[in-house]
Each structure stands twice: as C-alpha cells, then as structure tokens.
Amino acid sequence: MISIIISIIACIFCTVAGVILYRYNQFSNDYYDVIDEVTDLLKAFSNYNEVLMAYSLKKVKVHTQIKLRLDSNKIIKNDDGEQVVQGLCATTVGRVVFNETLPPELPFYNYSLDHQSIKNVIQDCYKILGKGATIDLLDKIKEIGFKECTKAGLSLNNGFKNA
C-alpha cells in the first residue's frame, strides 16, 4: 500500500516538475532536455524492490548512480570500512542487484566486486551464518553471474575441451 502511494506521489511530482521545467525552458524548445532533467531528479529509491522494478523496466541501467534508503540497522561496507546507515546510501543499480541476493544478516557491500572482494563476501557469510547459508549464497552468486553474462552477451568457458 505504501509503495503504491509513493508511486502516485512520484508520478504527480514528475508531472508537476515536468510542467515547471517545460515552461522554464519554453523558449529553447528543447523538450528532451526537460525530460532528462526530470528523470535525474527521481533517482532515489526507498527499497530494493523499487530499484529492481526500475531495472527490469529498463528505466535505469546497471551502472546508474542512485540513492537507496536502507534499513536503519543495516551496516554498509565500502572502501572506507564499515559504517551504519544514516539516511540515503549512494550506490549503483548493479550493487543493489548483487546485495539483494545476499541474506539480510550480511552487510550491504557498496564497492566494486573483484575476485578478492567476492571471496571476502563468502568468508563473511560463513563467519556470520555458517556452512548451509554459504552454500546457498554460492548458488545464488553463480545464478546471478550467468544471468547477467547472458544479458551482456558474454559466454563463459569452463575449461573443458571437446574430445
């Protein structure tokens, strides 16, 4: 119910902001710049589901910079270390997609993930949640990796040769 109300408010804000910006730029006749300005104003999301919906509707891309509201008790791990959430967190859509697959007990990983970083995520999961949850996490990471590679048109070679 709350997400419906937020969506309605966002639509009203978008319409009002669009009219104001259109009238402001009326003399330049540059309608598409107005639309870009309005959409730039609306890149804040209240939860993971809103980000995932915008991503599935192709309103945002994987590398789009966004602001996301996380739970107040959620820990964020970034390049500077760990911190507790205070308001909105600046991140990217791809990081939200990755963190959405993690168990809720793990922190929000807000940095680029390379091979070593993913090892650290898996170690954190094992330390906090144990063996069973870590196995489930590995399966989820594998699935999301294959899904995103498919979207990007990449193929993976598992090292086997045809005999």
Buried (B, 14 or more C-beta within 10 A) or exposed (E): EEEEEBEEEBEEEBEEBBEEBBEEBEEEEEEEEBBEBBBEEBBEBBBBEBBBBBBEEEBBEBEBEBEBBBEEEBEBBBEEEEEEBEEBBEBBBBBBBBBBEBEEEBBBBBEEBEEEEBEEBBEBBBEEBEEEBBEBBEEBBEEBBEEBEEEEEEEEEEEEEEE
